[in-house]
Amino acid sequence: MTIPEQEYERIAKMIHSDSSPVGIDAKKTHIMLLYMVEQMQAKLEKMEARLATLEA
C-alpha cells in the first residue's frame, strides 16, 4: 500500500505519543480504526438498503 507522504505525516502526528515505548498511543490508534470501521459499516448498510429498493 502506498500512502502519500503528507497523509502519512498527518496520521503519524495524530497517533504519536512521547510517553509510549513504541512511540504511538495504541488506545487512540485502535479507537480511530474502530470508529472508521463503524463508519464504513454504516455506509455499506445504507448502500445495501438502496440497492435492495432498486432490485425490488
C-alpha atoms as one frame of an Amber mdcrd trajectory, in Angstrom:
protein
   0.000   0.000   0.000   1.297   3.423  -0.905   0.299   6.311   1.328   1.053
   9.861   0.203   3.787  11.360   2.401   1.576  14.240   3.523  -1.150  11.858
   4.707   1.401   9.600   6.376   2.807  12.524   8.361  -0.662  13.809   9.293
  -1.713  10.424  10.664   1.651   9.869  12.370   1.231  13.154  14.243  -2.276
  12.171  15.354  -1.199   8.848  16.889   2.249   9.856  18.194   2.960   9.554
  21.912   6.190  10.509  23.660   5.102   8.538  26.726   4.750   5.240  24.846
   7.722   2.899  24.458   6.718   2.254  20.836   6.090   5.921  20.029   2.338
   5.723  19.398  -0.780   5.889  21.502  -2.155   2.381  20.927  -5.534   3.109
  22.521  -6.074   6.205  20.364  -4.968   4.283  17.271  -7.407   1.448  17.942
 -10.255   3.848  18.679  -9.609   5.677  15.399  -9.550   2.411  13.448 -12.718
   1.060  15.069 -14.508   4.366  14.502 -13.565   4.270  10.821 -14.745   0.646
  10.513 -18.082   1.629  12.106 -18.445   4.495   9.624 -17.728   2.163   6.701
 -20.218  -0.384   8.035 -22.936   2.282   8.296 -22.249   3.452   4.733 -22.316
  -0.127   3.470 -25.660  -0.763   5.170 -27.122   2.375   3.541 -25.821   1.284
   0.135 -27.257  -2.210   0.594 -30.629  -0.744   1.568 -30.647   1.486  -1.522
 -29.679  -1.436  -3.721 -32.467  -3.573  -2.239 -35.064  -0.914  -3.121 -33.755
  -0.754  -6.690 -33.912  -4.525  -7.080 -37.463  -4.772  -5.748
